[in-house]
């Protein structure tokens, strides 16, 4: 099994920045692509960003493209989400997710991921 733990959430003013971290432990050799999802109050969980094992491919939701950057450190077995120019609509619980299978997949679907963290709250005040 793989355990994922997010950190870095908090309260920030609109226009500010936050950097989320997700540390993996356990059988991390089985973790391939990783992603970030978020869930706002009263809404379904939605895709934010994904990155392949090598980091050569990164995908983003249209709503965060140009403002958020996903990266990973395969030595520390961690994935990060740099969030800039935050907006009030970015307020949500952010979840880190990992996939144990290699190859192509629908990176926007939460059903394609096998490991999940508990989430970290991000609140953007306007």
C-alpha positions in Angstrom: 0.0 0.0 0.0 0.9 3.6 -0.5 0.1 6.4 2.0 -0.2 10.0 0.8 -0.1 13.0 3.2 -0.8 16.5 2.0 0.4 19.7 3.6 0.7 23.4 2.8 -2.9 24.4 2.8 -4.1 27.5 4.7 -5.8 30.9 4.4 -4.5 33.3 1.8 -5.8 36.5 0.2 -6.9 36.6 -3.4 -4.0 37.1 -5.7 -1.6 35.4 -3.3 0.2 32.1 -3.6 0.4 28.7 -1.8 2.5 25.6 -2.4 0.9 22.3 -1.6 3.1 19.2 -0.9 2.2 15.5 -1.0 4.6 13.0 0.6 4.3 9.4 -0.3 5.3 6.5 1.9 5.0 2.7 1.8 5.3 0.8 -1.5 6.1 3.9 -3.5 7.7 1.9 -6.2 4.1 1.1 -7.4 3.2 4.8 -7.8 3.3 6.1 -11.3 1.3 9.1 -12.4 0.1 11.4 -9.7 -2.5 14.1 -9.6 -4.3 16.8 -7.6 -8.0 17.1 -7.2 -10.2 19.5 -5.2 -13.6 19.6 -3.7 -15.4 22.8 -2.8 -18.3 22.9 -0.4 -21.4 21.4 -1.9 -19.6 20.4 -5.1 -18.2 17.2 -6.5 -14.5 16.5 -6.5 -12.8 17.8 -9.6 -9.5 17.4 -11.4 -6.9 20.0 -11.0 -3.6 18.7 -12.4 -1.7 15.5 -13.2 1.9 14.6 -13.8 3.5 11.4 -15.2 6.2 9.4 -13.5 9.0 11.1 -15.5 7.4 14.5 -15.3 7.5 14.8 -19.0 3.8 15.3 -19.3 1.7 17.7 -17.1 -2.0 18.3 -17.6 -4.2 21.0 -16.0 -7.8 21.9 -15.7 -8.7 24.9 -17.8 -9.6 26.8 -14.6 -6.1 26.7 -13.2 -4.0 26.6 -16.4 -1.4 29.4 -16.3 -1.7 29.8 -12.5 -0.9 26.4 -11.1 2.1 24.3 -11.6 2.5 20.6 -10.7 5.9 19.0 -10.1 7.3 16.0 -8.5 10.5 14.8 -6.8 11.1 11.1 -7.4 13.9 11.0 -4.9 11.8 12.3 -2.0 8.8 10.6 -3.5 6.7 13.8 -3.4 4.5 15.8 -5.6 3.8 19.5 -5.4 1.3 22.1 -6.5 2.4 25.7 -6.8 -0.7 27.9 -6.8 -0.3 31.5 -7.9 -2.8 34.3 -8.4 -5.3 32.5 -6.3 -9.0 33.3 -6.6 -11.9 32.9 -4.2 -13.2 30.1 -6.4 -10.0 28.1 -5.7 -11.3 27.6 -2.1 -11.6 23.9 -1.6 -10.1 20.8 0.1 -7.2 19.7 -2.1 -6.4 16.0 -2.5 -3.3 14.3 -3.7 -3.8 11.1 -5.7 -1.6 8.3 -7.0 -1.9 5.7 -9.7 -0.4 2.2 -9.5 -0.6 1.4 -13.1 1.6 2.7 -15.9 0.4 3.6 -19.4 -2.2 6.0 -20.7 -5.3 6.7 -18.8 -8.0 9.4 -18.3 -6.1 11.6 -15.9 -9.1 13.8 -15.2 -11.1 10.8 -13.7 -10.7 10.2 -10.0 -11.7 6.5 -10.7 -8.3 6.1 -12.4 -6.3 6.7 -9.2 -5.7 4.1 -6.5 -4.2 6.1 -3.6 -5.6 9.2 -1.9 -4.5 11.5 0.8 -6.8 13.0 3.4 -6.8 16.4 1.9 -5.7 19.9 2.9 -7.9 22.9 3.2 -7.2 26.0 1.0 -9.2 29.1 1.7 -8.9 32.2 -0.5 -10.4 35.3 0.9 -11.6 38.1 -1.4 
